[in-house]
Amino acid sequence: MRYYYTPDGLERLRARIARARAEYKAVCDDNPAALESGDTSGWHDNFAFEENQRKMHMLANRVRELERRHEAAVLVPPLEEAPDRVVVGASVRFAFEDEEEAPREVWIAGYDDGDPSEGRISYNSPLGKALIGAEPGDLREVRMGPRTRWLEVLAVGPTPRRRGEGAA
């Protein structure tokens, strides 16, 4: 499987890997104290040690998963010009058919790299999946929680410079 990332998204992935490794190391470093804190007659009677082991396994799996993504990452350069259809890196202006509110503008970020508060929507999110491949004028169905909604793509643009995604 390939995972597509913008330049800044790849940096965020690397930071997530570093944080997960640091958390793993902290739990490993706490093992001797956890082992001594409980019943020393056997590890199976020591809640603190068992909890540390559980955390270690969970964090090791997290590190491996993030590293797999990094190894399979495909870098998508910032778009200097508007593409014909929605792709990773593109900005998108759309409106929900069931709302009177002003159109919304987002841009499509890499795998699990969304942050709606920054207007960044990952391509693998429900909204991102609905938008990918759409052209201006297309109507798309998107399932958002318990609701199914329709949206119209109004415009597709280049990677927004204000977001700092590879802007010079």
C-alpha positions, 0 to 999 in steps of 0.5 A: 500500500502507498501513503501519499503525503505533502512535504509538511505532512511527511514532516508531521509523520516523522514527528509522530514517529519520534514522539511514539519512540520517545513514549516507548522508551519512557515505558521501557525505562520505567520497567525496573521500577514497575517490577519492584513496585508490586508483588515480586513473587511473579510478574503475573501478580504485579499490576504495574509491571503488567500495565507497563508490558501492555503499554510497551506492546501497544506503543511498539505496534504504533511505532511499527505502523508509523514506520511502515507508513513512512517507508511506503510514503509517496511525496506529493509536491505542492501544486503551483497551478489548479488541477482539473480535479481534486487531488492530494494537495489541492484546495477545494471550495464546496457547499453542502446542498442541505445548508444555507451557509457560505461555501467551505474551503479546505485542502486535501492533505496526506494519509491521516494528516487532517486537521479540520481546525487548520482546514486540512482534510486527509484524503482517507477521511470520509470528506476527503474520500468524497472529494478526491477525483471530483471536478467543479460542478460535481455532486458527491455523497458523503456519510458524516456520522449518522447522516448522509449529505450531498455536496457540490464542488464549486472550485479546485485550486492549487496548494494554498500558500497560507498553509505553509505546505511547501511554499517558498 
